[in-house]
Amino acid sequence: MAEEVDLAGLDSDGGSEEVVLTPAELIERLEQAWMNEKFAPELLESKSEIVECVMEQLDHMEENLRRAKKEDLKVSIHRMEMERIRYTLSSYLRCRLMKIEKFFPHILEKEKMRPEGEPASLSPEEFAFAREYMAHTETYLKNVALKHMPPNLQKVDLLRAVPKPDLDSYVFLKVKERQENILVEPEADEQRDYVIDLEVGSQHLIRYKTIAPLVASGAVQLI
């Protein structure tokens, strides 16, 4: 992968901008999204632009390898790199689907209440999948159990029945951008809130909801 990639993004004012990335930077973005998604307890913002660009680059690499001499050692090395990238991409997408299946009513409710202009948690394909999964779940519950119960018990509130993501769980992180005065909630009732500074390169074990905005902004990387 030797060509630069145009990646559509949003600037701080919500306007569209084109971000030009090298292939190496694109793969780094994918790996960061994969690690964050893997270790975050909730479904994170959809990175569909990165996914699409990586798939295009893989097609481009495949086309280049078809034209290369098969006895060239570089072909085998490039194929190994392609398999590594495919694994990362597949693992990232599987992780997101598992979270959608686990927390689907809460994810759909969050998407429903999302303010205009705020990044979506679901890609269009994931949104369609989540809605279909919820419809099938409701139909299954109705046919298997609810229709055999008294009329006053034939409805189920999936928002109450399905557990929410545990935002109080602890995560490991590495700091990419220095942060000051991060408010940390106490571990016990008798303790008080306190603030900490996060230095670049430092690693911490901390409650996820404390640093969730920093994960979204890219200031910290989950590890």
N, C-alpha and C positions, 0 to 999 in steps of 0.2 A: 504494500500500500504506500504509494509515493505521492499521491495527489492530495491537495488540501480539500477540506470539506466545508461547505457552507451549512451552518447550523442555525436555524431560526430560533430566536429567544425573545425575552422581554427585558427591557431596560427598567431602571428603578421607577420610572414614571408610568410604567404599564404599556409603553409603546413598543412596536415591533422593531427588532434590529437583527442584522445578520452577523453571526459570530463565525469567523473563519478559523477552523481548527486543522492542525496536521493530523494524519491518521493516528499517530502515536498519542496525541492529545485526546482524540476521540475515544480510543480504547481506554485511556486513563479515566475519562468521564464515565464510561460504561462500568469499569471496575469499581469506581467510587459509588455509583448508583447501586450496584450489586451488593457491595458490603453494607451500605446504609440500609438497604431494603432487608438484607438478611438478618441484621441485628436489631432493627427497630421493631418495637412491639406493635406498631400501627402501620397501615398502608400509607406510603409516602406519595409525594407528588409524582404523577406519571411523567416518565422520560421518553415519551413516544418518538420525539425528534431524534434522540440519540439512537434508539432502537432501529429506526428506519435508516439512518445514515450508516450504521454498522452493517445492516443487511445489504445495503447497496455496495459498501466496500468489500464485503465478502464475495458478492457476485463479481465485482471488478477483479478481485484477486483470483477467483476461479477462472475467469476468462484469460487472464495473463498466464496462468499455469498451463492452460490448454495449449498455448502457443510456445511454451518453453520446451527445451529439450528434456525428455524424460530421464536421461542419464545424468542430468545436472544435479549435483548434490543440493543446490539451493532449492530445488523443487520439493524435496523431502522436508527440508527445514521450514519452508513456507507452508506446506500442508500441515505440519505439526502446529504451527502458529495459528492457522485457520481453525483447527480443531479446538485449540485452547480458547479462541475467541467465541466459537460456537457454543462451547460448554458454558462459558460465563454468561452469554446471552440467554441460553436456555434456562440456566439456573435462576437468573434474574426474573424471567417471565414466570417460571414455575412458582417461585417464592411469592410473587404477587397474586397469582391465581389461588394459592393455598390460603393467603390472607383474605381474599375475597370470599372464598367458600366458608371460612371460619367466622368472619365478621360481617357478612353481606348486608344485614338490615341496617347496621350502624354506618357502614360505608355509603349505602344509598341515601340514608337520611342526611349524612354530612354533605353529600353531593347536592342533595335537594336544597339544603340551607346555605350552600356556598354563595358568598357575595359575588356579584358580577365583576369580572376583572381579576379575581383571585385564581391562582393556578388550580387546575382540576386534579383530583386524586386518581381519576380513572381516565383511560383512553376511551375513545368511542367504542372500540371492540370490547374492552373490559366492562364498560357500562352496560352494553347489551348482554354480555355474559352474566353479570350480576343480577340484572332484572330477570333474565330467563331462569337463573338458578333459584331466585326467590319465588318465582311463580311455580316452578316444579316442586319446591319444598312445601309451599302452601297446599298444592294439589295433593301431594303425597300424604301430608298430615291429615287432610280432610278425608281422603279415601280410606286410609288405614285405621285412623283412630277417631277423629272428631265427629264423623257422621254417626258413630255408634254411641255417642255420649248424649246426655240430656241437652236440650236446646240451649240452656243458659251456659253450657260449657263447650259449645261448638265453635268458639272463636279463640284464637291464640294471638297474643301480642308478641311478635317476633323480636321487637326491640327490647322487651323485658325477658324473653325466653333465651335469647342468644347472648352469651357473655360479651362484654365490651373489651377492647384491647386494654391491657394493663399498662397504663402510662406511668404507674409508680414503680415499675420494674427498673432494675439497675442495668446500665450499659457501660462498656468500656469505650473510650473515645481518645482520639489524638487531635490536638489543637493545630489548626492550619493558619488561623488568624488570631492575633492577640485580642482577648476580651477582658474588659474590666467590670468590676462590680456586679458579678453574677450572683443573684440572690439564691441561696440554698436553703431549703426548708429543713427544719430539725428532724432528727431521727426519733426523738421521744418528746412527749408533751411538755416535759419540764425544761426542755432546751429552747433556745431562741433562734430565730432566723439569723443567718450570717451571710456575708458576701465574700467571694473569692475572685481572684484574677486568674485567667487562663493564659499561660505563656505559650508561644509558638513552639511546637514540638513536644510539649509535655503531654502525658497520658493520665487519664483519670477514670475512676469508677464512680458514677454519679447517677442519680435518678433521672430517668429519660425525660419526663415532662419538664424538668428544669432546663434542659438544653435542646428541646425539640425545635425551637426557632433557629438555633445555631446549626442544627443538622440541615434544616430546610434552606438556609442561606449559604451553606457550604463552608461555614467558618470552622466547623469541626467534622471529623470523619469517624464514624463508628468502626470499631475494630474487634 
